[in-house]
Amino acid sequence: MMPLDPVTLSQELIRHESVTPDKGDALDYLKGVLTTLGFKCHKLVFEEEGTDPVPNLYARLGKKGPNFCFAGHTDVVPVGAAGKWTMDPFAADVKDGQLYGRGAADMKSAIAAFVCAAERFIENRDKKPAGSISFLITGDEEGMAINGTRKVLDWLREKDETIDYCLVGEPTNPEEVGEMVKIGRRGSLHGVITVHGIQGHVAYPHKAHNPIPDLNKIVTELYREPLDDGNEHFQPSNLEVVTIDVGNDSHNVIPGEASARFNVRFNNEYTPEALRAELTRRMDAAGVTYEIDWHLSGDSFLTEEGPLSIAVSDAIEHRLGKKPILSTTGGTSDARFIKDMCPVVEFGLVGATMHKVDEHVAVSDIHALTDIYEEIISRLLG
């Protein structure tokens, strides 16, 4: 059998139109490839009431530790304004050295690169690896992330399956491959504030109570001072009010209710509980009655320096001649779930076009990433 080519494999994955949640086609194709390479594959479908069933894949080669796992997702965001694409988003065409398609950057090409890196590592060794290689691939990362990685991790715990190191293949590089590795992420806390008033006619304000000024007082208190100054590894925590709503289309009615939604991207200066306590203190300082609903998308985390982060950083420097920035910037990823099981870092392709029209990555970058991934595997399991 001819060795796998990472660009060809990327194209095959992109041609499966796995808009979130992946219905299973892309995962089934990947399962077939990994099975051919000798991986023991488990297709895991999870479903909760009111949600779509989501297929996931866990595949492992080897039985002993350490177990080095590559984590990622085959689901992609919708194409969006399809008419504005200059290339077919699911044709996976190469033009001027660039591979185009939805998922090219985020993150089907990274999956392909790691599969090919694993194949090379296996084929080029005289003896068995000193450990295991595994894949944890979900079809539900871009969506609600309810029936995806979290549930696979629960399944692994039930099976007494252990992951010792995990590399998530998200596109971490702003401009060029090897520029940045994510060694942690900020947490994400959502809040919805509701203030109740008394609806009435604007000409008779004494018979009503407008909730909007009360809500404004709360928002002012939330913004009154910075949450923190950040630290060596994290930028300052940041709160943003994203919408204020009253649902009032009339010009002469005082509304009976007003609400505001906010999000806080917080660093490890706070636990979720401490952050909620601080925000509650600020809202209470407004001196008005309100209701608050909280939703935590993920806690902040930091992977301390160790075998995984050293292997990734050294592999990049060895292959590309430059040392990457170790960063915690950006949004959230499924690493927020994996960090509870093992050390986890993120490293993939350039993310400049992810989720955009004409998403694309350089063919040369896919080959470079494959080389780096092979080097990482060798350093951890060689």
N, C-alpha and C positions, 0 to 999 in steps of 0.2 A: 504494500500500500504506500502510495506517495505521501510524504510528510504534509501535514496540514499547512495551509498558507493563511496567515492572520487577516489579510485583506479580503481574500475570497470568503473566508468564514464570516467576516464582518458583513460582507454583502449578503450572504445567505440569511443571516439573522435580521438585517434591515428589511429584507423583502417579505418577512412575516410581519403583517401590519398589526402589531400587538399594542394598540392604543389602550391605555390603562382602563380597567384591569386586563392584563394579558389573558385571553381565553384559553391559552395552552399551546397554540401552534409553535411559537418560538421556543417555548420550553421543551416541547416534545422533540423538536429538531435538535436542540442542544443535548437533550437526554440521549438521543441516538448517537451523537458524536462521542459523548463521554463513555457510553456503554462500549463502543468499538475500541476505545482506548483502555478498557479494563476496569473502569469505575463501576462500583455498585451504586445504582441510582434508585432514589425513592421520589416518586411524584406524590406530593402532599397537597390535597385540596382542602381548604378550610372555608367555613361559611358561618356567619352569625346572622341572626334574624334581622331582616331589613338591609342586609348587605349582599353584594354579589359574591358567589363562590370564586375563590382565587386559587389557581394552581401555583405550586412552588416546587422547587427541585433541590434535593440534597443528594450529593454524590460524593463518594469517598473511595480513594485508592489507597489501600494499606490498612492495617489493623492496629499498629502500635503508634505511640506518641513519639514526638509531639505531632499534633494534628494542625497543619497550616491550612487555613481556609481562605478561599477567595469568595467575597460576597458581592452581590450586585443585583441588578433587576433587568428583566427583558421588556417590561412595560414602558411605553413612551407616552409623552404628552400628545394631545391632538395636533394635527397639522396646522390648524388655524386658518389663516387666509391662503387656502390652497392655490388660488389664482395668482398669487404674488410669487410663488416659487418659480424659479427659472429652470429647476430640475424636478423630475418626478420624485416626490418625497419617499417613495417606497421602491424605486427602481435600483437604488444603490449604484448609480453610475459614477465613474471616475472621470474627472475633467481637469486638465492642467495640474495633475498631481494631487487633486483633492477628491476624497470620497464623500459624496453627497447623500443625504437621506436622514429621515427622522430616526434618531437614536444613534447616529454616527458618533457624536461626541458623548451623548448621555444615554446609555453607556455600552452599547452593543459591541463596539470595537474593542473596548477594554476587556469584555468577556472573551472575545475571540483571541485577543492577545494572550490572556492567561491560559486558555486552553492550549494554544500552540506552545507556550512556554513550558507548560506541564509535559506535553508530549516530547519536546526536545530533551527536557531534563531526564525523563524516564528512558528514552531511547539512547541517550549518550552516556549512560552510566554502566559500569562494569558490575556493580552490585546494587542491591535494593536500597531505596532511600532510607535514611535514618529517621523514619517517621512516616506520616501520611499526608496526602494532599486531598483537599475536599473543596466542594463548591456549595455555596448556599445562595441560590438564585430565586428571587421572588418575582411574581407577576403583579405586585401591588405596592410599589414604592412611590409612584407619582400620584397615586390617589389617596384613599383614606388610610392606607397602611395598617388596617385592622387585621386582615386575614393573611398577612405576609410574614415578614421576618420574625416578628414577635412570636407568632404561633409556631414557626419552625423551631425556634430556640426552645420553646416549651416542649415540643416533641422530642428534641434532642435530650433534654433533661430527663424526660420520662424513660428514654432508652439508655440512660447513663452514658450518653455520647458526649465527649468532651472536645471542645475546640481550644487549642492552646494559644494560637496567634491568628489574627484575622486582618486581611487586607481588603478594603472596600475600594472598588475600581471607579469611584466617582471622578468626574473631570475636575481636577484640583488646580490645574495650571492656568494662570491668567493669560499668558501669551506664548509660552514655549514649554515643551516637555522637559521635565526635570527641574522646573522652577520652584514648585511648592508641594509640600506634603502636609496633609492635615493631621495633626496629632491630638486634636480635640475639637469640640464644638461648643458654642454657646447654647444655653437652654432657651426654650420658647414657652412663654406663659401668656395665655389669652384671657382677657376679662371683658365682660359685658356689664355695664352699669345701667341701671334703670331708676329713674326718678319719677314718681307719681305726683301729679298735680290735680287741679280741679278744672275741667273744661268749662269754658264760658265765652260770652260775647266780649270782643275787644273793647266795646264801649262801656262795659260794666266790669272792669277788672277787679273791683272790690268784692264781686260775687264769684270770682274764680281764683285760681292759683296757678301761675305760669311756671312749669317745671324747668324751663330752659335756663333762666338765671341760676337756679340751684345746681343744675348740671354743669354750667360753666364754672361755678365755684369749685366743684370737685376736680374738673379738668385742670384748672389753674393750680390747685394744690399738687396734683400729680406731676406737673411740670416745674414746680417751684425751685427744685434744686436737683443736681445730678444724683443718680443712684449710687455711683462710686467712681473712682478714678481709673479703674482697670488695674492690671498687674503685669508682671513680666511676660505672661503667656497670653493674656486676654485684653482686648480693648474694653473700654468702659461699657457697662450695661446700658441699654438704650430703650426708652419707652416711646412708643408712637401711638397717638390716637388716630385710628384709621377711618372712622366715620362717626358722625353725630346725626341721629335720626329722630324725627318727631312724627312722621307720617301724616303731615298736615298739608292738604292742597288748598285750604281756604285762606282768604285774606282777612277775614274778620272773626276767626275763631281762635281763642286761646287753647292750645292743645292740652290734653289731659295726661300726657306721658311723653317723656323724652329719654333717649338711650344713647350710649356711646360705647364703641368697641375700641379696645386698645390691645397692643401686643408689646411684650417686653422680651428682648433678646438679652439674656443675662449670663454673666460669667460665673466663675466658681467662687466669687466673693459671697455669693448667696446660695443657700439651699432653696428649693421651691417654697418650703414652709416659711423661711425667714423673709423671702421676697414678698409673699402674700401678706405677711404681718406688717412689713414696711409700707406697702401700698395701702393697706387698710388703715394704718395710722394716718397717712396723708389724706385719704378720703374722709376719714372721720373729722379731721381738722377743719373741713369745710363747714361743719356745723349744720348739715342738712340730712334729711332722711333719704336713704337710697337702698337699692338691692344690688348685689353683685353675684355674677356667675363666673366661675373660674374653669379654665381648661388648660391642662399642662400637656404640651406636645412632646416635650423631652427635657431632661435635665442637662445641665452643663457637665462636661467631663474633660479630663486631660489624661492622656496616656503618657506616663512618665518614661523617661529614657530607659531603654532596655534592649534585649536582643532584637525585637521586631523593628523598632524605630531606627536602631543602628544599622540593621541589615538593609532596610529600605534606603536610608540616606547614603550608606557606603556603596550600594549597588548603583545608584544614580551617579554618584561621583566617579565610580570606576568606569562606567559605560559612557558618560557624557563629559567628564572632566570638570564638573561644577557641583558645588554643594547646594542642596535645595534649602529653601526657607521652610522652617517648621512652624506652621501657622494654625490658628484656631478661628480664622475669619470665615465669613459666609453663613449660609443657612444651615438647616438640619439635614441629616441623612439617616439611613438605617443603622449607622454606627452607634446612634444613641441607644439602641436596643442591645447591640452586640457587646458594648463595653461592660455590661453586667456579667458576661461570661468569661471574657478574656481581653488581653491588650488588643487594641484595634487602631489602625491608622488608615488613612485614605490617600490613594495616589492613582491617577489615571491620566487622561488626555487633556488637551487644552479645551477649556470650557467657554471660549468666547462666543460660539454660535449655538450653544445648547438652548433648546426651547424656541429658537428663532426660525424665521423663514430661511430656507437654504442652509439648514444646519450641515456642517461639513467638518472634516478633519483631514490633515495632510496624511497621505499614504506613508510617507517617510516616518511620520510620528507613530503610526501603528507599528511599524517594524521596530522602531527604537523602543517603544513601550514593551514589546514582546521580549526584546533582548534584556531589558531591565528586570522584567518579571522573572525571566529564567535565572538571572543572577541572584535575585532575592530568594527564590526557592533553593538554589544551591547553597546560599549562605546559611539558611535556616535548617535545611535537611541534608546537606551534602556530607 
